[in-house]
Structures are given as structure tokens and as C-alpha cells.
Amino acid sequence: MEATNIAILRFKETLSSTELRCFRGAIVELAGRENPCFHNHEANGLRYGYPLVQYKVIDNHVCLIGIAEAAMAVMALVGKFPISLMIGKKEMEFHVQDCTLTPYFPKIEDAPKLYHLSSYIGLTDENFKKYHSMLALTDKVNFLEKVITGNILSFLKGIGYHADEQIECAITEMKETREQSYKHVKFDTFDLMFVSNMELPDGIALGKSGSVGFGTLSRKELPEKFKNFNQ
């Protein structure tokens, strides 16, 4: 498989989660509604599938991420900044801090990789009931591991990659869930660490509502105690 480009456009400014959704609307208008990747809708309604443009705050910087065919569309916006955008009822000027275009080669490796997932929405309406009906913590962890594996497969499908080998996932740390709202709907969000044999790119999203800041993945240094994950 050829490399999949990952574009990250990072701004000097930061926004709250509510303001980030306003920023998304402003970027949709700036990029042009004829490009469905920016708003995830098509002529017949919602575009189902992994979101190829994602809006998020990473390390207190607003970031715009473009994946696969959306990467160059995101890079094309660089020349439009600095520009003032309406964020809710206020006008804000946005300045590009930096931009990167990185090739990603999906691959399964013997050595495990450690990842952090923040504000991760892993529970749909159906599996929310299943998860909370489980009494044992081990059952809940195993259930979430399967959900995360499914999310990884969804990302890979979105970039046109099929994994011939089995993808492994093991949660190593998990905090108490936090309740957050999106579009007036409340979700349980997770902050967790997991190891996997799948090489994944920094900054992408896993899980529900990944296009608007939920489920951001970041690569972490693997502690020595996890070196024998696959042995």
C-alpha cells in the first residue's frame, strides 16, 4: 500500500470545546461546502465512514487534521491565514503556528506501541447498556478493548487498508469516566492508555464524534514492563 498522508495544521490560538464546534463551521465556509470532507455530509445526507477532516485542540493549540485525500485540501488552507473568523458571536483572528504533511505506512509490528486516548466516546447507545450491565471490571476492560480494536479497523478502512494479521489491543490504564455533552446529548468519555501491535499516527481520532475533538490519540513512550506484550 502507498503511504497515506496526514496533514496537521496547528494554530497559535486555543478554543473551548464549544468554540471548537463554531470553528468547524467557520472552516467549512472558508474551505467551501463543495468539499464534503470538511463537513462530513454528502448530497443525500450524512457521510458515513471515518472522518477525514478533524477539528481538535492539542496541547492548547487548535488543530485541523486532514487524512488521505483530505490532507492536501487542509494544506491548501494555509495561504488563507491569518484571517478573522466568527466564533459564535465574537470575531477571532487565527494565525498558523506550523503545518506538517507526514506519510503514514500502516503496519503490524512485533513490538507493541503505547497510545493515549483522551475524551474517548467508545459507547454507542447499544453497547452503553451492555457495558454498564457488567459487574466485573475485567469484563468491562475486555469489552472496551474490543470496541477500540473495532475503531482501529474503522480508521484503517477509511484509508483503504486491510490488515491481514490480527490487531491486538490491551488497556493498561483507565480513569473514571467523565460525562460530556455534544449536540445536547450526554456521553460517557474515557481517558485511557492502551498498547497495540498496530502502528498508528499521532493526532487521529478513534471512536464517536472524532471529527470534533473527541477520542484524540497520541503516541507515548513504551515503559519497559510492556516490552513483552506479544510474547
C-alpha positions as CSV (number, residue, x, y, z in Angstrom):
1,M,0.0,0.0,0.0
2,E,1.2,3.5,-0.8
3,A,1.7,6.0,2.0
4,T,-1.3,7.8,3.4
5,N,-0.7,11.5,4.0
6,I,-1.6,13.0,7.4
7,A,-1.7,16.9,7.4
8,I,-1.7,18.8,10.7
9,L,-2.4,22.5,10.6
10,R,-1.7,23.9,14.1
11,F,-2.8,27.4,15.1
12,K,-1.4,29.7,17.8
13,E,-4.9,30.1,19.3
14,T,-6.8,27.8,21.6
15,L,-10.6,27.3,22.0
16,S,-13.0,25.6,24.3
17,S,-14.9,22.5,23.2
18,T,-18.0,24.6,22.4
19,E,-15.9,27.2,20.5
20,L,-14.2,24.4,18.6
21,R,-17.6,23.4,17.0
22,C,-18.0,27.0,15.9
23,F,-14.5,26.9,14.4
24,R,-15.6,23.9,12.4
25,G,-18.5,25.8,10.9
26,A,-16.2,28.7,10.1
27,I,-13.7,26.4,8.4
28,V,-16.4,24.7,6.4
29,E,-17.4,28.1,4.9
30,L,-13.7,29.1,4.3
31,A,-12.9,25.8,2.5
32,G,-16.2,25.7,0.6
33,R,-19.1,23.4,1.1
34,E,-18.4,21.7,-2.2
35,N,-15.8,19.6,-0.3
36,P,-17.7,17.1,1.8
37,C,-14.6,16.1,3.8
38,F,-14.8,19.3,5.8
39,H,-18.4,18.9,7.0
40,N,-18.9,15.1,6.6
41,H,-22.1,15.4,4.6
42,E,-23.0,14.5,1.1
43,A,-25.9,15.3,-1.2
44,N,-28.0,12.5,0.2
45,G,-27.2,13.4,3.9
46,L,-24.6,12.4,6.4
47,R,-21.4,10.9,5.0
48,Y,-20.9,7.6,6.9
49,G,-17.4,6.4,7.4
50,Y,-14.2,7.6,9.1
51,P,-13.9,11.4,9.2
52,L,-11.0,12.5,7.0
53,V,-11.0,16.1,8.4
54,Q,-10.9,16.5,12.2
55,Y,-11.0,19.6,14.4
56,K,-9.4,19.5,17.8
57,V,-7.3,21.1,20.5
58,I,-4.0,19.5,21.1
59,D,-1.6,20.9,23.8
60,N,-3.7,24.1,23.9
61,H,-3.5,24.7,20.2
62,V,-6.4,24.5,17.8
63,C,-5.5,21.9,15.2
64,L,-7.0,21.0,11.8
65,I,-6.1,17.5,10.6
66,G,-6.5,16.1,7.1
67,I,-6.2,12.4,6.3
68,A,-5.7,10.6,3.0
69,E,-7.4,12.6,0.1
70,A,-8.3,15.4,2.6
71,A,-4.7,16.1,3.5
72,M,-3.9,18.3,0.5
73,A,-7.3,20.1,1.0
74,V,-6.2,21.0,4.5
75,M,-2.7,22.1,3.4
76,A,-4.3,24.3,0.7
77,L,-5.9,26.4,3.5
78,V,-2.5,27.6,4.9
79,G,-2.3,30.5,2.5
80,K,-5.7,31.9,3.7
81,F,-4.3,32.7,7.2
82,P,-4.1,34.9,9.2
83,I,-7.8,35.5,8.9
84,S,-10.6,36.6,11.2
85,L,-13.4,34.1,11.8
86,M,-16.7,34.3,13.6
87,I,-16.6,32.0,16.6
88,G,-20.1,32.1,18.0
89,K,-20.9,35.8,18.5
90,K,-17.3,37.0,18.6
91,E,-14.6,37.6,15.9
92,M,-11.2,36.0,16.4
93,E,-8.1,36.1,14.3
94,F,-6.3,32.9,13.7
95,H,-2.6,32.5,12.9
96,V,-0.8,29.4,11.7
97,Q,1.8,28.2,14.2
98,D,3.1,25.4,11.9
99,C,1.9,22.8,9.4
100,T,3.2,19.3,8.6
101,L,2.5,16.7,6.0
102,T,3.6,13.3,7.1
103,P,3.4,10.0,5.2
104,Y,1.8,7.1,7.2
105,F,2.5,3.5,6.4
106,P,0.1,1.2,8.3
107,K,1.8,-1.9,9.6
108,I,1.6,-4.5,12.3
109,E,4.8,-4.9,14.3
110,D,6.2,-7.4,16.9
111,A,7.0,-4.7,19.4
112,P,3.9,-3.1,21.0
113,K,3.1,0.6,20.7
114,L,1.7,2.6,23.6
115,Y,-1.1,5.1,23.0
116,H,-3.2,7.6,25.0
117,L,-6.8,8.3,24.2
118,S,-8.4,11.4,25.6
119,S,-12.2,12.2,25.8
120,Y,-12.9,8.9,24.0
121,I,-16.5,8.1,23.3
122,G,-16.4,4.4,22.9
123,L,-20.0,3.5,23.9
124,T,-22.9,3.7,21.5
125,D,-26.5,3.6,22.8
126,E,-26.4,-0.2,22.4
127,N,-23.1,-1.0,23.9
128,F,-23.6,1.6,26.7
129,K,-26.2,-0.7,28.1
130,K,-24.0,-3.8,27.7
131,Y,-21.0,-2.1,29.3
132,H,-23.0,-0.8,32.4
133,S,-24.7,-4.2,32.9
134,M,-21.3,-5.8,33.5
135,L,-20.3,-6.2,37.2
136,A,-16.7,-7.3,36.8
137,L,-14.1,-4.6,35.9
138,T,-12.2,-7.2,33.8
139,D,-15.3,-7.7,31.7
140,K,-15.6,-4.0,31.1
141,V,-12.0,-3.7,30.1
142,N,-12.2,-6.6,27.7
143,F,-15.3,-5.1,26.2
144,L,-13.7,-1.7,25.7
145,E,-10.6,-3.4,24.1
146,K,-12.8,-5.0,21.5
147,V,-14.5,-1.6,20.8
148,I,-11.1,0.1,20.4
149,T,-10.0,-2.6,18.0
150,G,-13.1,-2.0,16.0
151,N,-12.4,1.7,16.0
152,I,-8.8,1.0,14.7
153,L,-10.3,-1.2,11.9
154,S,-12.7,1.7,11.0
155,F,-9.8,4.1,10.7
156,L,-7.8,1.6,8.5
157,K,-10.9,1.0,6.3
158,G,-11.2,4.8,5.9
159,I,-7.7,5.0,4.4
160,G,-8.2,1.9,2.3
161,Y,-6.1,-0.5,4.2
162,H,-7.0,-4.1,5.1
163,A,-5.0,-5.8,7.9
164,D,-4.2,-9.4,7.1
165,E,-3.0,-10.1,10.6
166,Q,-5.0,-9.9,13.9
167,I,-4.9,-6.5,15.6
168,E,-4.2,-6.7,19.3
169,C,-5.3,-4.2,21.9
170,A,-4.8,-4.2,25.7
171,I,-5.8,-1.4,28.0
172,T,-3.0,-0.6,30.5
173,E,-4.6,2.3,32.4
174,M,-8.1,3.8,32.6
175,K,-9.5,6.7,34.6
176,E,-13.1,7.2,35.8
177,T,-15.5,8.1,33.0
178,R,-16.5,11.8,32.6
179,E,-19.8,12.9,31.4
180,Q,-19.6,15.4,28.4
181,S,-22.2,16.8,26.1
182,Y,-22.3,17.1,22.3
183,K,-25.4,18.4,20.4
184,H,-27.3,18.3,23.7
185,V,-26.6,14.6,24.1
186,K,-24.6,13.4,27.1
187,F,-21.9,10.8,26.7
188,D,-19.5,8.9,29.0
189,T,-16.0,9.7,27.9
190,F,-12.8,7.8,28.8
191,D,-9.2,8.8,29.3
192,L,-7.1,5.7,28.9
193,M,-3.9,4.2,27.8
194,F,-3.6,1.1,25.6
195,V,-0.9,-1.0,23.8
196,S,-1.4,-2.4,20.3
197,N,0.7,-4.2,17.7
198,M,-0.7,-1.7,15.1
199,E,1.4,1.4,14.1
200,L,-1.0,4.4,14.3
201,P,-0.3,8.0,13.5
202,D,-0.3,10.8,16.2
203,G,-3.3,13.1,16.3
204,I,-6.0,11.0,14.7
205,A,-9.3,10.2,16.4
206,L,-10.9,7.0,17.4
207,G,-14.5,6.5,18.5
208,K,-17.6,8.6,18.1
209,S,-17.6,12.3,17.3
210,G,-13.9,12.1,16.4
211,S,-14.2,15.0,13.9
212,V,-14.9,17.5,16.7
213,G,-12.2,16.8,19.3
214,F,-13.3,13.5,20.9
215,G,-11.1,10.4,21.1
216,T,-7.7,12.1,20.2
217,L,-4.9,9.5,20.0
218,S,-1.3,10.3,20.9
219,R,1.7,8.1,20.9
220,K,3.6,7.6,24.2
221,E,7.0,6.1,25.1
222,L,6.6,2.4,26.0
223,P,7.7,1.5,29.5
224,E,10.0,-1.4,29.9
225,K,7.3,-3.5,31.6
226,F,5.3,-3.7,28.4
227,K,8.1,-4.9,26.1
228,N,6.9,-8.5,26.2
229,F,3.3,-7.7,25.2
230,N,3.3,-10.0,22.2
231,Q,5.5,-12.8,23.6
